């Protein structure tokens, strides 16, 4: 497509892992193809920062927020409470920094992937702001009043930010198939647009006009897995603590995984900073430091086991794979998503990786009634083009 107007666009992206960065990265890629100049910011010295440096013409690092990680890469609210004074200071620093960054950059529009300071600063400068978000009301997933009250305030603040934006992009299916249904606000946000999931580019291209089962069979052929075998893919979060615990838990289960028959088991450590190595255990298990052609493995998978990241869940659903989710501690949006995919009968929610996982895998092998559900959802997802929908809306403001 020929671009008649070249615009400078600012992206403020949340998160230390690759979830938000990859989601926004798809939009950034398309905007750059159309000739627009992209300036983005995210937290310094994180996988997200390193990833975005390769995507944007200019990537600015800001200090991380003051969340304290638990042992599994989740959130320790008790220790986080002790860091509140520091956290307030960081939040103020973000707001002031982004105000001056936006003033200097002078973008046509600003896009926030759930970064509050991006919206607050751009609104103060009269720059049209857009939000990409997937949760607003987390209090329903919490039993403790001590946590529910802060989350109620957070939900109210997120809705306040949403009203300041020109549009809120919700990269999910519209009701009644919304994956993040459990964390939607009680009252609809008038400027929200359900765009459909933002998938991996390779997956979106593969499923566009093809039969899902045929796509899976071809993917298995490409990676050398027999079509007679069920492929089970284990894939952790990109957060270091989360993936370390995940891999250690899987290693403890290896004696039981080796007993599974007619399954090919592939585990990725999701560590692209390390040298590529493949450890083969018995006839049916491979452990990779990282998988270069990860889309092929996702597409070929029959079952995916992992932390409940939005990208993994949507990619799994799009290729007709059953998703077994293990949320990290106090990540209430992950818990809500894991419960929802269980409600939709396209996945299962486990609190931890133990022998119950083995029982579940055996049960799924013996009763594949879940396959009809995942293929049904996959065929709904393929109708949506999340990135194109977002770009079409943005170009009305550029």
KAZI-V502253 format. One record per residue. N is the residue number from 1. RES is the residue in three letters. BURIAL is # if it has 24 or more other C-alpha atoms within 12 Angstrom, else .. D_CENTER is the distance of its C-alpha to the mean C-alpha in whole Angstrom. Layout:
BEGIN
N:RES:BURIAL:D_CENTER + N:RES:BURIAL:D_CENTER
END
This chain:
BEGIN
1:UNK:.:29 + 2:UNK:.:31 + 3:UNK:.:30 + 4:UNK:.:33 + 5:UNK:.:31 + 6:UNK:.:29 + 7:UNK:#:27 + 8:UNK:#:26 + 9:UNK:#:22 + 10:UNK:#:21 + 11:UNK:#:17 + 12:UNK:#:16 + 13:UNK:#:13 + 14:UNK:#:11 + 15:UNK:#:10 + 16:UNK:#:12 + 17:UNK:#:9 + 18:UNK:#:7 + 19:UNK:#:4 + 20:UNK:#:6 + 21:UNK:#:9 + 22:UNK:#:8 + 23:UNK:#:7 + 24:UNK:#:10 + 25:UNK:#:12 + 26:UNK:#:12 + 27:UNK:#:14 + 28:UNK:#:16 + 29:UNK:#:17 + 30:UNK:#:19 + 31:UNK:#:20 + 32:UNK:#:22 + 33:UNK:.:23 + 34:UNK:.:25 + 35:UNK:.:26 + 36:UNK:#:25 + 37:UNK:#:25 + 38:UNK:#:21 + 39:UNK:#:21 + 40:UNK:#:18 + 41:UNK:#:18 + 42:UNK:#:16 + 43:UNK:#:17 + 44:UNK:#:19 + 45:UNK:.:19 + 46:UNK:#:16 + 47:UNK:#:14 + 48:UNK:#:12 + 49:UNK:#:16 + 50:UNK:#:17 + 51:UNK:#:14 + 52:UNK:#:15 + 53:UNK:#:19 + 54:UNK:.:19 + 55:UNK:#:17 + 56:UNK:#:19 + 57:UNK:.:23 + 58:UNK:#:23 + 59:UNK:#:20 + 60:UNK:#:22 + 61:UNK:#:21 + 62:UNK:#:21 + 63:UNK:#:21 + 64:UNK:#:18 + 65:UNK:#:19 + 66:UNK:#:21 + 67:UNK:#:19 + 68:UNK:#:20 + 69:UNK:#:18 + 70:UNK:.:19 + 71:UNK:.:21 + 72:UNK:#:17 + 73:UNK:#:15 + 74:UNK:#:15 + 75:UNK:#:17 + 76:UNK:.:21 + 77:UNK:#:22 + 78:UNK:.:25 + 79:UNK:.:25 + 80:UNK:.:23 + 81:UNK:.:26 + 82:UNK:.:28 + 83:UNK:.:26 + 84:UNK:.:26 + 85:UNK:.:29 + 86:UNK:.:27 + 87:UNK:.:24 + 88:UNK:.:26 + 89:UNK:.:28 + 90:UNK:.:24 + 91:UNK:#:23 + 92:UNK:.:27 + 93:UNK:.:26 + 94:UNK:#:23 + 95:UNK:#:25 + 96:UNK:.:28 + 97:UNK:#:26 + 98:UNK:#:24 + 99:UNK:#:27 + 100:UNK:.:29 + 101:UNK:#:27 + 102:UNK:#:26 + 103:UNK:.:30 + 104:UNK:.:31 + 105:UNK:#:28 + 106:UNK:#:29 + 107:UNK:#:26 + 108:UNK:#:27 + 109:UNK:#:24 + 110:UNK:#:21 + 111:UNK:#:17 + 112:UNK:#:15 + 113:UNK:#:11 + 114:UNK:#:12 + 115:UNK:#:15 + 116:UNK:#:18 + 117:UNK:#:21 + 118:UNK:#:20 + 119:UNK:#:21 + 120:UNK:#:24 + 121:UNK:#:25 + 122:UNK:#:25 + 123:UNK:#:27 + 124:UNK:.:29 + 125:UNK:#:30 + 126:UNK:.:30 + 127:UNK:#:27 + 128:UNK:#:25 + 129:UNK:#:22 + 130:UNK:#:19 + 131:UNK:#:16 + 132:UNK:#:12 + 133:UNK:#:11 + 134:UNK:#:10 + 135:UNK:#:12 + 136:UNK:#:16 + 137:UNK:#:18 + 138:UNK:#:17 + 139:UNK:#:20 + 140:UNK:#:21 + 141:UNK:#:19 + 142:UNK:.:21 + 143:UNK:.:25 + 144:UNK:.:26 + 145:UNK:.:28 + 146:UNK:.:27 + 147:UNK:#:24 + 148:UNK:.:24 + 149:UNK:.:26 + 150:UNK:.:24 + 151:UNK:#:21 + 152:UNK:#:23 + 153:UNK:.:24 + 154:UNK:.:20 + 155:UNK:#:20 + 156:UNK:#:23 + 157:UNK:#:22 + 158:UNK:#:19 + 159:UNK:#:21 + 160:UNK:.:23 + 161:UNK:#:21 + 162:UNK:#:20 + 163:UNK:.:24 + 164:UNK:#:24 + 165:UNK:#:22 + 166:UNK:#:23 + 167:UNK:#:20 + 168:UNK:#:17 + 169:UNK:#:15 + 170:UNK:#:13 + 171:UNK:#:10 + 172:UNK:#:11 + 173:UNK:#:15 + 174:UNK:#:18 + 175:UNK:.:20 + 176:UNK:.:21 + 177:UNK:#:18 + 178:UNK:#:15 + 179:UNK:#:12 + 180:UNK:#:12 + 181:UNK:#:16 + 182:UNK:#:17 + 183:UNK:#:15 + 184:UNK:#:17 + 185:UNK:#:20 + 186:UNK:.:23 + 187:UNK:.:25 + 188:UNK:.:23 + 189:UNK:#:22 + 190:UNK:.:24 + 191:UNK:.:22 + 192:UNK:#:19 + 193:UNK:#:18 + 194:UNK:#:16 + 195:UNK:#:15 + 196:UNK:#:13 + 197:UNK:#:10 + 198:UNK:#:9 + 199:UNK:#:10 + 200:UNK:#:10 + 201:UNK:#:14 + 202:UNK:.:16 + 203:UNK:#:15 + 204:UNK:#:15 + 205:UNK:.:19 + 206:UNK:#:20 + 207:UNK:#:19 + 208:UNK:.:21 + 209:UNK:.:24 + 210:UNK:.:24 + 211:UNK:.:25 + 212:UNK:#:22 + 213:UNK:#:24 + 214:UNK:.:26 + 215:UNK:#:23 + 216:UNK:#:22 + 217:UNK:#:26 + 218:UNK:#:26 + 219:UNK:#:23 + 220:UNK:#:24 + 221:UNK:.:27 + 222:UNK:.:26 + 223:UNK:#:24 + 224:UNK:.:28 + 225:UNK:#:27 + 226:UNK:.:29 + 227:UNK:#:29 + 228:UNK:.:30 + 229:UNK:#:28 + 230:UNK:#:25 + 231:UNK:#:22 + 232:UNK:#:20 + 233:UNK:#:17 + 234:UNK:#:16 + 235:UNK:#:13 + 236:UNK:#:12 + 237:UNK:#:9 + 238:UNK:#:10 + 239:UNK:#:12 + 240:UNK:#:16 + 241:UNK:#:17 + 242:UNK:#:14 + 243:UNK:#:15 + 244:UNK:#:19 + 245:UNK:#:19 + 246:UNK:#:17 + 247:UNK:#:19 + 248:UNK:.:22 + 249:UNK:#:22 + 250:UNK:#:22 + 251:UNK:#:25 + 252:UNK:.:27 + 253:UNK:.:26 + 254:UNK:#:27 + 255:UNK:.:31 + 256:UNK:.:30 + 257:UNK:#:27 + 258:UNK:#:30 + 259:UNK:.:32 + 260:UNK:#:30 + 261:UNK:.:31 + 262:UNK:.:30 + 263:UNK:#:27 + 264:UNK:#:25 + 265:UNK:#:23 + 266:UNK:#:21 + 267:UNK:#:19 + 268:UNK:#:17 + 269:UNK:#:17 + 270:UNK:#:14 + 271:UNK:#:17 + 272:UNK:.:18 + 273:UNK:.:20 + 274:UNK:.:22 + 275:UNK:.:25 + 276:UNK:.:24 + 277:UNK:.:26 + 278:UNK:.:26 + 279:UNK:.:27 + 280:UNK:.:29 + 281:UNK:.:30 + 282:UNK:.:32 + 283:UNK:.:32 + 284:UNK:#:29 + 285:UNK:#:26 + 286:UNK:#:25 + 287:UNK:#:23 + 288:UNK:#:21 + 289:UNK:#:20 + 290:UNK:#:18 + 291:UNK:#:18 + 292:UNK:.:19 + 293:UNK:.:18 + 294:UNK:#:15 + 295:UNK:#:15 + 296:UNK:#:18 + 297:UNK:#:17 + 298:UNK:#:14 + 299:UNK:#:17 + 300:UNK:#:20 + 301:UNK:#:18 + 302:UNK:#:20 + 303:UNK:#:18 + 304:UNK:#:15 + 305:UNK:#:14 + 306:UNK:#:12 + 307:UNK:#:10 + 308:UNK:#:8 + 309:UNK:#:4 + 310:UNK:#:3 + 311:UNK:#:3 + 312:UNK:#:6 + 313:UNK:#:8 + 314:UNK:#:8 + 315:UNK:#:9 + 316:UNK:#:11 + 317:UNK:#:13 + 318:UNK:#:14 + 319:UNK:#:16 + 320:UNK:#:17 + 321:UNK:#:16 + 322:UNK:#:17 + 323:UNK:#:14 + 324:UNK:#:15 + 325:UNK:#:13 + 326:UNK:#:14 + 327:UNK:#:12 + 328:UNK:#:14 + 329:UNK:#:17 + 330:UNK:#:17 + 331:UNK:#:13 + 332:UNK:#:14 + 333:UNK:#:11 + 334:UNK:#:10 + 335:UNK:#:13 + 336:UNK:#:14 + 337:UNK:#:11 + 338:UNK:#:13 + 339:UNK:#:16 + 340:UNK:#:15 + 341:UNK:#:14 + 342:UNK:#:18 + 343:UNK:.:19 + 344:UNK:#:19 + 345:UNK:#:20 + 346:UNK:#:17 + 347:UNK:#:16 + 348:UNK:#:17 + 349:UNK:#:17 + 350:UNK:#:18 + 351:UNK:#:19 + 352:UNK:#:20 + 353:UNK:#:20 + 354:UNK:.:24 + 355:UNK:.:27 + 356:UNK:.:25 + 357:UNK:#:23 + 358:UNK:#:25 + 359:UNK:.:27 + 360:UNK:#:24 + 361:UNK:#:24 + 362:UNK:.:28 + 363:UNK:.:27 + 364:UNK:#:25 + 365:UNK:#:27 + 366:UNK:.:30 + 367:UNK:.:29 + 368:UNK:.:27 + 369:UNK:.:27 + 370:UNK:#:23 + 371:UNK:#:23 + 372:UNK:.:24 + 373:UNK:#:22 + 374:UNK:#:19 + 375:UNK:#:21 + 376:UNK:#:22 + 377:UNK:#:18 + 378:UNK:#:17 + 379:UNK:#:20 + 380:UNK:#:19 + 381:UNK:#:16 + 382:UNK:#:18 + 383:UNK:.:20 + 384:UNK:#:17 + 385:UNK:#:17 + 386:UNK:#:14 + 387:UNK:#:15 + 388:UNK:#:18 + 389:UNK:#:18 + 390:UNK:#:17 + 391:UNK:#:19 + 392:UNK:.:22 + 393:UNK:.:22 + 394:UNK:#:22 + 395:UNK:.:25 + 396:UNK:.:27 + 397:UNK:#:27 + 398:UNK:#:27
END
